[in-house]
Amino acid sequence: MMGARPSLLRELVERCETLRRRVASGGSTQTRRQLEDVTYTLCVVTGTRQLDTALYVARQQLADAMRHEQPLRH
């Protein structure tokens, strides 16, 4: 299976983390809905069904992408 672009994964992971913190500190109904939306998207992109699993897979894919990046040549 081909993974999502690292930039998309990074954006989704950061958004999830931000929204989770907001919800944990008494976030609004709108914030909870935004978290549900980004959770759904991250799960689809990673081929998972739960947020914790999706975050784990996304972080693994990001780490793999970093290892496979070509070093800059001078």
Secondary structure, 3 states (H helix, E strand, C coil): CCCCCHHHHHHHHHHHHHHHHHHHCCCCHHHHHHHHHHHHHHHHHHCCCCHHHHHHHHHHHHHHHHHHCCCCCC
